[in-house]
Amino acid sequence: MQMRILATFLLIFMIQCSQKKNAEFCSVGGEELSPIVDSWSAIYQESGRKVPQHEARGNRTAAPALASRICNLAFVSDALPSEDLDLITRKLGRTPGAIPIAVEIIAFAVPKSFPVDSLSVEQIKSIFGSGEEDASALGLPPGKISAFGINSASDRYFWLKGALGIRAFSDRVKEMSGPLTLMDRVAVTSYGIGYGRPLEANGVKLLDISKDGRVLGIKSTDYPFRRYYFAYVTEKTPDTKAFLEFVLSDRGQKALLPSGLYPLPDSVLIKAREELARQ
């Protein structure tokens, strides 16, 4: 706990130092969002408009930065937990508005020779959580399963283990340096399995997921390994509102695709625009 408090204070100090020239318009948040925030900023800046200075130091930096009024905008790759919202509300006397901005889908990839086209959530949980290597024990054709993951300090790792309902990935899951390396390794491993965004999946097969008696592909709105990215805003300044309006514009949503993210569904996008207008 003391280390976490110290890290938070150090983070706040670093952000304060870097934001002296632009403190009224800055953002913080998850490292998964840094490439797309950079992309949004590059497009938005073409017309000479002001962009936020972004510090991508993890989702957990959002609450202390917003609560301390260092920034009034945070981009995060998952909804903030209740304790973070409580911290902001206690400090500011109001709860920040949460606006969905993008969709991320995590697919499970296997080599094209993999003997089945779908796995259940429980089978995946056994492979990554319990480290099950015996395919026969999971009702699959015989063989030894090799599971691959990415950096255990990454936001994607933390979210995925939560989505699977496990405390941590098994030590038997081989950690790769990044998603592209992971996919390359899966493609040449006869009984390999890994995970990543569909755009990252070259030379592999993406599995459907069976859950509650249904087989769900990655395009299904009920696919279990998809999440919204959010922007949290504590004060709707003209700069902040204008930038978020761009993020939710048709051009801003199309800019998500090269990074492997997806635009919001139409119904969600309309509500997000309405929410921003009310902020």
C-alpha positions, -999 to 999 in steps of 0.1 A, spaced: 0 0 0 28 24 9 45 17 -24 13 24 -43 8 57 -25 45 67 -32 41 58 -68 9 79 -71 26 109 -56 56 105 -79 33 102 -109 14 133 -99 47 152 -95 58 141 -130 26 151 -146 26 184 -128 61 191 -141 52 182 -177 19 200 -177 31 235 -166 26 250 -200 -7 233 -207 -22 224 -174 -57 236 -183 -60 210 -212 -43 177 -206 -53 141 -203 -41 110 -185 -49 73 -188 -42 38 -201 -12 29 -222 -35 10 -246 -50 43 -257 -18 62 -263 -15 53 -300 -51 63 -308 -50 95 -287 -19 104 -307 -37 96 -339 -67 117 -329 -45 146 -320 -26 145 -353 -58 146 -373 -74 172 -350 -43 195 -351 -44 197 -389 -69 225 -386 -48 244 -361 -69 234 -331 -55 228 -296 -50 192 -285 -46 178 -250 -11 169 -237 -15 132 -229 3 112 -202 -3 74 -208 8 59 -175 -20 34 -169 -57 34 -160 -50 38 -123 -35 72 -128 -68 86 -140 -85 89 -106 -57 107 -87 -50 131 -116 -87 140 -120 -93 142 -83 -63 165 -79 -74 188 -108 -42 181 -126 -62 172 -157 -99 173 -164 -99 145 -190 -89 108 -188 -89 81 -215 -91 46 -200 -95 11 -215 -121 0 -189 -147 16 -167 -132 31 -136 -138 10 -104 -161 23 -78 -133 32 -54 -117 55 -81 -150 72 -87 -156 76 -50 -121 93 -47 -130 118 -75 -164 125 -61 -151 132 -26 -125 156 -39 -146 174 -64 -180 171 -50 -193 156 -83 -190 123 -102 -172 126 -135 -191 119 -167 -182 86 -185 -184 87 -223 -177 55 -243 -153 63 -272 -143 29 -288 -147 -8 -287 -119 -34 -283 -123 -70 -291 -98 -96 -279 -98 -128 -300 -82 -162 -292 -59 -173 -320 -47 -207 -329 -28 -222 -358 -48 -229 -389 -43 -267 -383 -60 -265 -348 -85 -294 -347 -115 -274 -336 -131 -240 -345 -144 -230 -311 -136 -234 -274 -158 -227 -244 -150 -200 -218 -144 -228 -193 -119 -245 -216 -100 -212 -221 -101 -206 -184 -85 -240 -178 -58 -234 -203 -48 -199 -191 -58 -200 -155 -50 -236 -145 -23 -242 -170 -39 -272 -185 -17 -287 -212 -34 -320 -218 -59 -314 -247 -76 -347 -239 -85 -335 -205 -105 -307 -221 -123 -330 -245 -101 -322 -275 -81 -344 -298 -49 -356 -280 -19 -333 -279 0 -309 -256 -14 -274 -256 10 -244 -256 -5 -212 -243 10 -178 -250 4 -144 -234 19 -109 -234 35 -88 -207 18 -95 -174 21 -58 -164 0 -47 -194 -35 -35 -191 -47 -61 -216 -34 -89 -193 -52 -74 -163 -85 -70 -181 -84 -104 -197 -78 -123 -165 -107 -104 -150 -129 -113 -179 -119 -150 -174 -125 -148 -137 -90 -159 -127 -65 -144 -102 -36 -147 -126 -24 -166 -156 -7 -199 -150 31 -200 -150 27 -224 -179 15 -195 -201 46 -184 -221 50 -146 -220 58 -130 -253 73 -95 -258 42 -82 -277 11 -92 -296 27 -95 -331 55 -118 -317 28 -138 -299 8 -143 -331 39 -154 -350 46 -180 -323 11 -193 -323 11 -196 -361 40 -221 -360 30 -241 -328 8 -270 -337 -13 -269 -305 -7 -232 -297 -32 -207 -285 -28 -170 -277 -49 -138 -278 -49 -104 -294 -69 -79 -314 -82 -94 -347 -60 -69 -367 -29 -84 -351 -38 -119 -361 -19 -128 -393 -15 -164 -404 -37 -178 -376 -73 -189 -371 -96 -170 -347 -117 -192 -325 -154 -187 -319 -164 -189 -282 -191 -211 -268 -210 -197 -238 -244 -205 -223 -252 -229 -251 -244 -204 -278 -214 -202 -302 -203 -166 -306 -180 -151 -332 -160 -119 -327 -186 -99 -345 -214 -108 -321 -225 -81 -297 -226 -109 -271 -190 -120 -277 -176 -122 -241 -142 -107 -247 -151 -72 -258 -151 -40 -239 -157 -3 -242 -130 23 -239 -141 55 -220 -133 91 -216 -139 106 -182 -144 143 -180 -146 164 -148 -150 198 -164 -164 205 -198 -142 234 -210 -145 245 -246 -113 228 -256 -122 195 -239 -157 195 -253 -145 202 -289 -119 175 -288 -144 149 -275 -168 160 -302 -142 151 -327 -135 118 -311 -172 109 -315 -174 123 -350 -175 100 -380 -139 109 -388 -127 103 -352 -144 69 -351 -129 58 -384 -95 67 -371 -98 38 -346 -96 11 -373 -59 12 -382 -51 6 -345 -73 -25 -343 -101 -8 -323 -137 -6 -335 -161 23 -338 -190 24 -313 -223 8 -324 -247 34 -338 -270 33 -308 -242 37 -283 -226 65 -304 -258 85 -304 -261 82 -266 -225 91 -262 -230 123 -283 -261 131 -263 -242 126 -230 -214 149 -241 -239 176 -251 -254 174 -215 -220 176 -198 
